[in-house]
Amino acid sequence: MNTTPSTTPTPETGENTPLMGRKERRAIKKSALKTMKRHYGLLILLALIAIMLGSEFSGGALFLHATHTELPGHAGQPESFDTARYSDPGSEVFRDIAMGNVIEGIELSDELQALYENSGGGALGHTEGFLASTIGTVTSGHLYVKVLQAIFTITRSPTLSVVLFVILAALLYSFVFVLVREPYTVIVRRMYQECRLYEKVPFHHILHVKHARRWVRVSLTVIWADFLYALWFFTIAGAFIKRYSYYLVPYIAAENPDIDPREAVALSRRMMDGHKMECFKLELTFLGWLALGFASFGVINIFFYAPYKLSAMAEYYARVRQQAIEAGIPGTEALDDTFLFEKAEPRLLRETYRDSAKEMEELDKYEIELTGVKRFFAENMALWMGTMEAKERYQEVENRKYRVRGDMEQAGGLAYPDRLNPRLREVPLVERIQTNFIRCYTLWNLGLMFFLFAMIGWLWEVILFIIQTGELVNRGSLHGPWIPIYGAGGALILIVLCRLRTKPLAEFFGIATLCGFVEYLTSYIMEATTGMRWWDYSNYFLNLDGRICAEGLFAFAVLGSALVYFLGPVLDTLLMRVNNRLVRTMTICLAAAFIGDVIYTHFHPHTGKGITDMGEAPDPEIFASLPDPLYRK
C-alpha cells in the first residue's frame, strides 16, 4: 500500500501542505511513547487529575458512570436501561429536588442506592470506600439528598432548604466549570508540551497560567469554543466536523494565553483546514486501547491510554503548528512561545542566565555554618536548634540554592526557560517565586502545628459525617476536638520526608507510604489495646487487612503535598511573627489538655455510632412528616 503523504492546498496561501500517512502516524506515536517513558509518573498524575475533574477522558474511569441493568422506571423512563449505556441516573433525583418533588426524589434515590449496593459490582468490585461510596452516592443521587439534609439541619425550613440547595449547586458547578475544569484542559496541554521536549519539568509549571495572570482569559477561550461547538452539535455533520475545527483551541491558548477567544477559534479553524481527516485517522489508531480501557473498567485508560493519547496529540499539534507557520497562515504570529517547541541556542541561554551562574558560584559564602547535632537535625529532620535570626538566614540561602539550581537546569537546556517566555517576562520575578518550602521548624512551632492539624482533621471528619448522614457526631477516638493521627501524620511528613521536598513526585509517593505505615500501625495498636476498631476498610478497593486502602493513601498524599509546599511554610511564617513565649504557653496548655483527654478516654472510651460503629447511619426520615407541601406527596 502506498503510504506517501498526499498534499492539500491551503486556501490562505495557495501552497500545498503535506498530509500524514501511516509512517508519520507511527513516528508520532513512537515519540509519544518516548515522552511517556521519560515522564511517566508526571503524565499519569496530570491525566488522572483531568479524569477526576471530568475535563477530559470522562470515560477514563467507566465505573464512575456504569448504570445497573434493572433501574426502576421514573418520570417516563423505561423500566430498564440498556446494559451498554453509561449515564447518570442520579440526575433524575437532582431534577426532582430542584422541581420541589422532594419525596419522589428521595424514594428514587433510595431505590437506586439499594440496587447499587446489592449489585455486587460497585467500583472495581467494591461498594465501600471514598471512591466507591462517591460513585454510589452520585450515581444514585444519594449525594443530593445528603446535601439537602445537611442544609435542612441548619435552616430547619423545607422551602428555604430547596432554594439554597439549587443556588449552592449552581454556584458550585459554575465555579468548578469556569475556574477549574476548563482552564485545566489548557494547563495539561502545556505540561505535555514541556514533557515532549525537555528532560526536566518542574511540577510548579502547572501554575503557568496563574503566573502569567491569564487564568480567566484562558477559561473564556475554552468556554467560547465549547459554546460554538454546542451550537453545531445539533447538526450531524457539524458535530463531527467542528470538533476537529476547534480541536487546537486549548493548545493555542496553552502557548499564548493572551490570545482573544474569537481569534483562537478562528486560528484553530485555519490551521485545521485540510487536516481534519488526518486528525480523525490519528485518533482512530487509539481505538484498540480505548476498547481495552472499557474491558478493564477504565484502569488501562488511566494508566496508559489517556497519557499516551495526550502525548501523541502534543506531537501532532507541534507538527501542524510548524506547517501553519511555514505556510504563512494568518494569525500564526500569535504562536510566539518558540521555546516550548524548540530548544534555545546555548549561547542565548548562557547570556540569559548569566546572573544565576554567578550567584551559584557565590552562594557558598552566604551559607550558615552548622556543625554536629544542629546540622544533622536541620538537614535530615527539618528541625531547628539555633536562633531565629539564623533560622531565617539558613532558609533564605537554601531556597535561593534550590531556585538557582532550577535556573541552571534551564540554562543547560534541560528545562523550559521561564525567562524567555513572552508572558512571564511581564511579571516581576518576585511574583513568580513559589513558596519558600525548604525550611526548618522549631519544636514549639511543630508542637502547635500538631494540635492544629489534629483539630483540622477532627473538623473535616465531623463535616464529612454531617454531609454523609445529616447528623452531628463527635468523631475520633478521643473526647476532645482533635484526631491525633492527623496531627502525627502532618508532623511526621514535615520531619521524616524533608529530604524529598525538592522532588515533588518522590515526595508524593513518600507521603503515601509514610501515611500508610502510620495508619496501619495506629489501627493495629488501638485494636490490640482496646479490642475495638475505629475504622475498617475491609470492603474498600486495594485494602490491606482492612486497616489501610489505596484511595485513602492517595487522599493523604494530595493533602500532605499541600502541607509540605504551602500550608506548613505559611503556618511557620505566621508563627514566627508571634511572640515565642505565647507560642510556648499555647503549646503547653494544649498538651496538658490532650494528655488529660487521653487519660480520661482510657477509662471512659469514646464509642458509638459514627465512631466505632462503622455502619453508615440511615438517612433520617425528617421530610415526609413535615407540613410543607414540598415534602409531601
Secondary structure, 3 states (H helix, E strand, C coil): CCCCCCEEECCCCCCEEECCCHHHHHHHHHHHHHHHHHHHHHHHHHHHHHHHHCCCCHHHHHHHCECCCCCCCCCCCCCCCCCCCECCCHHHHHHHHHCCCHHHHHHHHHHHHHHHHHCCCCECCECCCHHHHHHHHHHHCHHHHHHHHHHHHHHCCHHHHHHHHHHHHHHHHHHHHHHHHHHHHHHHHHHHHHHHHCCECCHHHHHHHHHCCCHHHHHHHHHHHHHHHHHHCCCHHHHHHHHHHCCCHHHHHHHCCCCCHHHHHHHHHHHHCCCHHHHHHHHHCCHHHHHHHHHCCCHHHHHHHHHHHHHHHHHHHHHHHHHHHHHCCCCHHHCCCHHHCCCCCHHHHHHHCHHHHHHHHHHHHHCCCCCHHHHHHHHHHCECCCCHHHHHHHHHHHHHHHHHHHHHHHHCCCECCHHHCCCHHHCCHHHHCCCCCCCCECHHHHHHHHHHHHHHHHHHHHHHHHHHHCCCCCCCCCCCCCCHHHHHHHHHHHHHCHHHCCCHHHHHHHHHHHHHHHHHHHHHHHHHHHCCCCCCCCCCCCEECCCEEHHHHHHHHHHHHHHHHHHHHHHHHHHHCCCHHHHHHHHHHHHHHHHHHHHHHHHCCCCCECCCECCCCCCCCCCCCCCCHHHCC
